[in-house]
Every structure is written in structure tokens, then in C-alpha cells.
Amino acid sequence: MNSGGSISGGSLPLAFLPEGAKATVSDIQGEKSIVGHLADMGFTPSARIMILKSCPPGAMLVWVKEARIALGRGMAMQILVNEIEEL
């Protein structure tokens, strides 16, 4: 993982990942209602995700728990992830 742009504990916002990147969710920030909404969509701690499409500064298409989810950048900034490095 790149250390640039990382937040404490090595996590960074989902919005910073490029297309094709894989990661695990480490935390969700924000109001209780937003955290609950994202959890309902599958963004829970330790969930594995992959960035399918990223169109900065617009929306992202993310694979999580066997589903494709479209997220705006604001919402993606509240999901903290740890990138998985491929060997």
C-alpha cells in the first residue's frame, strides 16, 4: 500500500483507490444513519471489495459481497479500507 494519503492505522478512503484495486473495509465514518446504510449495502468491517470503475471526480462502481454497488465520492470518502497488495 502507498503510505501517501493514508490515515492512522494504514487505512485510506475508498475514494482514493484506482480501478482494479482490491481492499478490505477497516472502518466506516459518519453519522449513524450513513454507517447503517453502508452496512446494509455490504460495507462492513473486513468485507473484501474491488474497484470496478472509477471516474474522478464522479461516481465509483465497487464489487462487494457478490454485488456491484455505485457510490458517489462523498460516500466513498467515509469508507476506510486497507488495500490488498497482489503478490
PyMOL commands that set and color helices and strands:
alter all, ss='L'
color gray80, all
select helices_A, chain A and resi 8-10+14-16+32-40+73-76
alter helices_A, ss='H'
color red, helices_A
select strands_A, chain A and resi 12-13+22-28+48-54+60-64+67-71+79-84
alter strands_A, ss='S'
color yellow, strands_A
deselect
rebuild
show_as cartoon
